[in-house]
Amino acid sequence: MADCCIYTFLLAAVGLLAIFLFLLENLWSLLQAVRAILAPYFIPNEETALAKKFGPWALVTGSTDGIGRAYSFELAKRGINIVLVSRNEERLKNTAKEIESRFSVKTKIIAADFSLGRKAVEVVKEEIGKLEIDILVNNVGKMYEYPTFVTEVPEQVIEDIININVGAATLMCRSFLEGMKQRRRGAIVNVSSGSEHQPMPFIAIYAATKAYIKSFSAALRYEYQPYGITVQHLMPMYVDTKMNAYSEKMAKDKIFVVSPEQYAKYAVATLGKMDESSGHWAHGIQTFLLKLAPTWIRIYIAGNINLAFRKEYLSRIKPGSKSCEEAAKIQ
């Protein structure tokens, strides 16, 4: 009887310890986010300008739209020169012109399609030449047109998602890490997604590539931290971008679905202060509450949410269109 009581006590103690550590980890992340956002207002002398801490040049991929564009503007506002990388040269020129007209910084544009894999990275490296990149923001990403079954995603789309979400971030890090290592300073920001927190039915491939970014960033941080290099991993929840345009209902949520500009403002404030972050206070609250539930519950909820988004999208397709004919086969 005594042995049974001891075992029960030990099990209870282990359980309480596990709960304590879990809450500590998540609360600590939340406190770090609050500190990163409020510190410039209350302890300005402690804050170091990004250009002084890391260097004067940043390279941002996927920089003409959504988070990438907004992040570029936030860096420029802080005096950082920007290398803008995206597919569309005309949009690159317009973005660069707007940044230079608003802020006293330099810009450089590089047109590259990361669905081409290593070829695109070679284009970037050639165009960069001897320019020292001090902040690398791996933001470019690709998602399905709308939530759907894996077997219904075209093979070319699957290949593009892997090349862009996994290949581009990996090869871009490899391309610029050595220079940062030699200079003993620099920052890498790998933009992931809240979909990394658990497997996501109906956007399974996309979510899996984001889980890779989380793992890759953590390992990279361990390898290069001794050389003074910051590796930050951002995991935004829903942001009002073209990537999420499949849901009109999502766009109407102005509390937890933030604009790219709102997101970037807070995300840039965490650079150099947090190794990983949701990037925005509203997303931090969502992440904290989400991770209180076990993984199997999160998968179930995610599956039902994405299934609802799928139905919403398919309901808007015009009768008689090619997309409608395809939708009729898969509903």
C-alpha positions as CSV (number, residue, x, y, z in Angstrom):
1,M,0.0,0.0,0.0
2,A,2.8,2.3,0.9
3,D,4.6,1.5,-2.4
4,C,1.4,2.3,-4.3
5,C,1.2,5.7,-2.6
6,I,4.8,6.5,-3.4
7,Y,4.3,5.6,-7.1
8,T,1.2,7.7,-7.2
9,F,3.0,10.6,-5.6
10,L,6.0,10.3,-8.0
11,L,3.7,10.2,-11.1
12,A,1.8,13.2,-9.8
13,A,5.0,15.1,-9.2
14,V,6.3,14.2,-12.7
15,G,3.0,15.4,-14.2
16,L,3.0,18.7,-12.3
17,L,6.7,19.3,-13.3
18,A,5.8,18.7,-17.0
19,I,2.9,21.1,-16.8
20,F,5.0,23.7,-15.0
21,L,7.8,23.4,-17.7
22,F,5.3,23.6,-20.5
23,L,3.6,26.8,-19.1
24,L,7.0,28.3,-18.3
25,E,8.2,27.9,-21.8
26,N,5.1,29.4,-23.3
27,L,4.8,32.2,-20.8
28,W,8.5,33.1,-21.2
29,S,8.0,33.5,-24.9
30,L,5.0,35.8,-24.3
31,L,7.0,37.8,-21.8
32,Q,9.9,38.1,-24.2
33,A,7.5,39.4,-26.9
34,V,6.2,42.1,-24.5
35,R,9.7,43.1,-23.5
36,A,10.8,43.4,-27.1
37,I,7.8,45.6,-28.0
38,L,7.9,47.8,-24.9
39,A,11.7,48.1,-24.3
40,P,12.2,51.0,-26.8
41,Y,9.7,53.1,-24.9
42,F,11.0,52.5,-21.4
43,I,14.7,51.6,-21.7
44,P,15.8,53.3,-24.9
45,N,19.4,53.3,-24.0
46,E,19.5,49.6,-23.9
47,E,18.3,49.3,-27.5
48,T,20.8,49.2,-30.3
49,A,20.1,50.3,-33.8
50,L,19.9,47.4,-36.2
51,A,22.5,48.9,-38.6
52,K,24.9,49.2,-35.7
53,K,24.2,45.8,-34.3
54,F,24.2,43.8,-37.6
55,G,25.2,46.0,-40.5
56,P,23.8,48.4,-43.1
57,W,22.4,45.9,-45.7
58,A,19.5,43.5,-45.6
59,L,18.2,41.1,-48.3
60,V,14.5,40.3,-48.3
61,T,13.0,37.6,-50.5
62,G,9.4,37.8,-51.6
63,S,9.7,41.5,-51.0
64,T,7.0,43.0,-53.3
65,D,3.9,41.8,-51.5
66,G,2.6,40.8,-48.1
67,I,4.9,40.4,-45.1
68,G,8.0,40.7,-47.2
69,R,7.1,44.1,-48.6
70,A,6.0,45.4,-45.2
71,Y,9.1,44.0,-43.5
72,S,11.3,45.7,-46.1
73,F,9.6,49.1,-45.3
74,E,10.1,48.6,-41.6
75,L,13.8,47.9,-42.0
76,A,14.2,50.9,-44.3
77,K,12.4,53.0,-41.7
78,R,15.2,52.0,-39.3
79,G,18.0,53.0,-41.7
80,I,18.7,49.7,-43.3
81,N,19.6,49.5,-47.0
82,I,17.4,46.9,-48.8
83,V,18.1,44.3,-51.5
84,L,14.7,43.4,-52.8
85,V,14.3,40.0,-54.3
86,S,11.2,38.8,-56.1
87,R,10.0,37.4,-59.5
88,N,8.4,40.5,-61.0
89,E,10.9,43.1,-62.1
90,E,8.4,45.9,-62.6
91,R,7.0,45.5,-59.1
92,L,10.5,45.4,-57.7
93,K,11.3,48.7,-59.4
94,N,8.1,50.3,-58.0
95,T,8.8,49.0,-54.5
96,A,12.4,50.2,-54.6
97,K,11.3,53.6,-55.8
98,E,8.7,54.0,-53.0
99,I,11.2,52.9,-50.3
100,E,13.9,55.4,-51.6
101,S,11.3,58.2,-51.8
102,R,10.2,57.7,-48.2
103,F,13.4,56.8,-46.4
104,S,17.0,57.9,-46.7
105,V,18.3,54.4,-47.7
106,K,19.7,52.7,-50.8
107,T,18.0,49.8,-52.6
108,K,19.0,47.1,-55.1
109,I,16.6,44.9,-57.0
110,I,17.1,41.3,-58.1
111,A,14.5,39.4,-60.2
112,A,14.6,35.7,-59.3
113,D,12.1,32.8,-59.3
114,F,12.8,30.5,-56.4
115,S,10.7,27.7,-57.9
116,L,13.8,27.2,-60.1
117,G,15.7,26.1,-57.0
118,R,19.5,26.4,-57.1
119,K,19.4,28.4,-60.4
120,A,17.6,31.2,-58.7
121,V,20.0,31.3,-55.8
122,E,22.9,31.5,-58.2
123,V,21.3,34.5,-59.9
124,V,21.0,36.2,-56.5
125,K,24.6,35.5,-55.6
126,E,25.9,36.7,-58.9
127,E,23.9,40.0,-58.6
128,I,25.0,40.6,-55.0
129,G,28.7,40.3,-55.9
130,K,30.8,41.6,-53.1
131,L,28.0,43.4,-51.3
132,E,27.9,42.3,-47.7
133,I,24.5,41.1,-46.6
134,D,24.1,41.6,-42.9
135,I,20.4,40.7,-42.4
136,L,18.9,37.9,-44.5
137,V,15.1,37.6,-44.4
138,N,13.9,34.4,-46.0
139,N,10.3,35.3,-46.5
140,V,9.4,34.0,-49.9
141,G,6.8,31.2,-49.7
142,K,4.2,29.3,-51.7
143,M,0.9,27.7,-50.6
144,Y,-1.9,25.9,-52.3
145,E,-4.5,28.0,-54.1
146,Y,-7.0,26.8,-51.4
147,P,-7.1,24.0,-48.8
148,T,-7.4,20.6,-50.5
149,F,-6.4,16.9,-50.5
150,V,-2.8,16.0,-51.3
151,T,-3.7,13.9,-54.3
152,E,-5.5,16.9,-55.8
153,V,-2.5,19.2,-55.6
154,P,-0.7,19.3,-59.1
155,E,2.7,17.7,-59.0
156,Q,4.3,20.9,-60.3
157,V,2.7,22.9,-57.4
158,I,4.1,20.3,-54.9
159,E,7.6,20.7,-56.5
160,D,7.3,24.5,-56.4
161,I,6.2,24.5,-52.7
162,I,9.2,22.4,-51.7
163,N,11.7,24.3,-53.8
164,I,10.5,27.7,-52.6
165,N,9.6,27.0,-48.9
166,V,12.4,24.6,-48.2
167,G,15.1,24.9,-50.9
168,A,15.2,28.7,-51.1
169,A,15.6,29.2,-47.4
170,T,18.2,26.5,-47.0
171,L,20.4,27.5,-49.9
172,M,20.1,31.3,-49.2
173,C,21.3,30.6,-45.6
174,R,24.2,28.6,-46.9
175,S,25.1,31.3,-49.4
176,F,25.4,34.2,-46.9
177,L,26.4,32.5,-43.6
178,E,30.1,32.3,-44.4
179,G,30.4,36.0,-44.9
180,M,28.5,36.7,-41.6
181,K,30.8,34.2,-39.9
182,Q,33.9,35.9,-41.1
183,R,32.5,39.3,-40.0
184,R,31.4,37.8,-36.7
185,R,28.0,39.4,-36.9
186,G,24.7,39.2,-38.9
187,A,21.1,38.1,-38.6
188,I,19.0,35.5,-40.4
189,V,15.2,35.8,-40.2
190,N,13.4,32.6,-41.4
191,V,9.7,33.3,-41.8
192,S,7.7,30.1,-41.1
193,S,4.1,29.9,-40.2
194,G,1.8,29.0,-37.3
195,S,0.9,25.9,-39.3
196,E,4.2,24.4,-38.1
197,H,2.7,23.8,-34.6
198,Q,1.0,20.6,-35.7
199,P,0.2,18.7,-38.9
200,M,-2.4,20.5,-40.9
201,P,-5.0,18.5,-42.9
202,F,-5.8,20.0,-46.3
203,I,-2.6,22.1,-46.4
204,A,-0.4,19.1,-45.4
205,I,2.6,19.8,-47.7
206,Y,2.7,23.5,-46.9
207,A,2.6,22.9,-43.1
208,A,5.3,20.2,-43.4
209,T,7.7,22.6,-45.1
210,K,7.1,25.1,-42.3
211,A,7.9,22.5,-39.7
212,Y,11.2,22.0,-41.6
213,I,11.9,25.7,-41.2
214,K,11.4,25.5,-37.4
215,S,13.8,22.6,-37.1
216,F,16.4,24.0,-39.5
217,S,16.4,27.4,-37.8
218,A,17.0,25.9,-34.3
219,A,19.9,23.8,-35.5
220,L,21.4,26.7,-37.4
221,R,21.2,28.9,-34.4
222,Y,23.1,26.3,-32.3
223,E,25.8,26.0,-35.0
224,Y,26.4,29.7,-35.6
225,Q,25.6,31.5,-32.3
226,P,29.3,31.3,-31.3
227,Y,30.1,33.4,-34.3
228,G,27.8,36.3,-33.2
229,I,25.1,35.4,-35.7
230,T,21.5,35.8,-34.8
231,V,19.1,33.2,-36.3
232,Q,15.5,34.2,-35.7
233,H,12.5,32.1,-36.6
234,L,9.1,33.8,-37.1
235,M,5.8,31.8,-37.0
236,P,3.0,34.2,-37.9
237,M,-0.6,33.0,-37.6
238,Y,-3.1,34.4,-40.2
239,V,-2.0,37.6,-41.9
240,D,-4.2,39.4,-44.5
241,T,-2.1,38.5,-47.6
242,K,-2.8,37.0,-51.0
243,M,-1.7,33.7,-49.7
244,N,-4.9,33.6,-47.6
245,A,-7.1,35.1,-50.2
246,Y,-9.1,31.9,-50.5
247,S,-11.2,33.0,-47.5
248,E,-13.2,36.2,-47.4
249,K,-14.3,35.5,-43.8
250,M,-10.7,35.4,-42.7
251,A,-10.1,38.9,-44.2
252,K,-13.0,40.3,-42.1
253,D,-11.3,39.3,-38.8
254,K,-9.5,42.5,-37.8
255,I,-8.5,41.3,-34.3
256,F,-6.4,38.2,-34.9
257,V,-5.9,38.5,-38.7
258,V,-3.6,41.5,-38.9
259,S,-2.4,43.4,-41.9
260,P,1.2,42.9,-43.2
261,E,2.1,46.4,-42.0
262,Q,0.9,45.7,-38.4
263,Y,2.7,42.4,-38.4
264,A,6.0,43.7,-39.7
265,K,6.0,46.6,-37.2
266,Y,6.0,44.2,-34.3
267,A,8.1,41.5,-35.9
268,V,11.0,43.8,-36.7
269,A,10.9,45.0,-33.1
270,T,11.7,41.5,-31.9
271,L,14.8,41.1,-34.1
272,G,17.9,40.6,-32.0
273,K,15.7,40.1,-28.9
274,M,13.9,36.8,-29.5
275,D,15.2,33.7,-31.2
276,E,11.7,32.6,-32.1
277,S,8.5,34.6,-32.1
278,S,4.9,34.7,-33.5
279,G,5.9,38.2,-34.5
280,H,2.8,40.0,-33.2
281,W,1.1,40.2,-29.8
282,A,-2.2,39.0,-31.1
283,H,-0.5,36.0,-32.7
284,G,1.4,35.4,-29.5
285,I,-1.8,35.0,-27.6
286,Q,-3.2,32.7,-30.2
287,T,-0.1,30.5,-30.1
288,F,-0.1,30.3,-26.3
289,L,-3.7,29.2,-26.2
290,L,-3.3,26.8,-29.1
291,K,-0.3,25.0,-27.5
292,L,-2.3,24.3,-24.4
293,A,-4.2,21.6,-26.3
294,P,-2.6,18.3,-27.1
295,T,-1.5,17.7,-30.7
296,W,-4.4,15.4,-31.7
297,I,-6.9,18.0,-30.7
298,R,-5.0,20.7,-32.7
299,I,-5.0,18.4,-35.8
300,Y,-8.7,17.9,-35.4
301,I,-9.5,21.6,-35.1
302,A,-7.1,22.5,-37.9
303,G,-8.7,19.9,-40.2
304,N,-12.2,21.2,-39.5
305,I,-11.1,24.9,-40.0
306,N,-9.4,24.2,-43.3
307,L,-12.3,22.0,-44.5
308,A,-14.6,25.0,-43.8
309,F,-12.2,27.3,-45.7
310,R,-12.2,24.8,-48.6
311,K,-16.0,24.7,-48.8
312,E,-16.2,28.5,-48.6
313,Y,-13.8,28.9,-51.5
314,L,-15.5,26.3,-53.7
315,S,-18.9,27.9,-53.0
316,R,-17.6,31.1,-54.7
317,I,-16.4,29.5,-57.9
318,K,-18.6,30.5,-60.9
319,P,-20.8,27.8,-62.4
320,G,-19.4,26.6,-65.7
321,S,-15.8,27.6,-65.1
322,K,-12.9,25.2,-65.3
323,S,-12.3,25.6,-61.6
324,C,-16.0,24.8,-60.9
325,E,-15.8,21.6,-63.0
326,E,-12.7,20.5,-61.1
327,A,-14.4,21.4,-57.8
328,A,-17.4,19.2,-58.6
329,K,-15.1,16.2,-58.9
330,I,-13.5,16.7,-55.5
331,Q,-16.2,18.0,-53.1
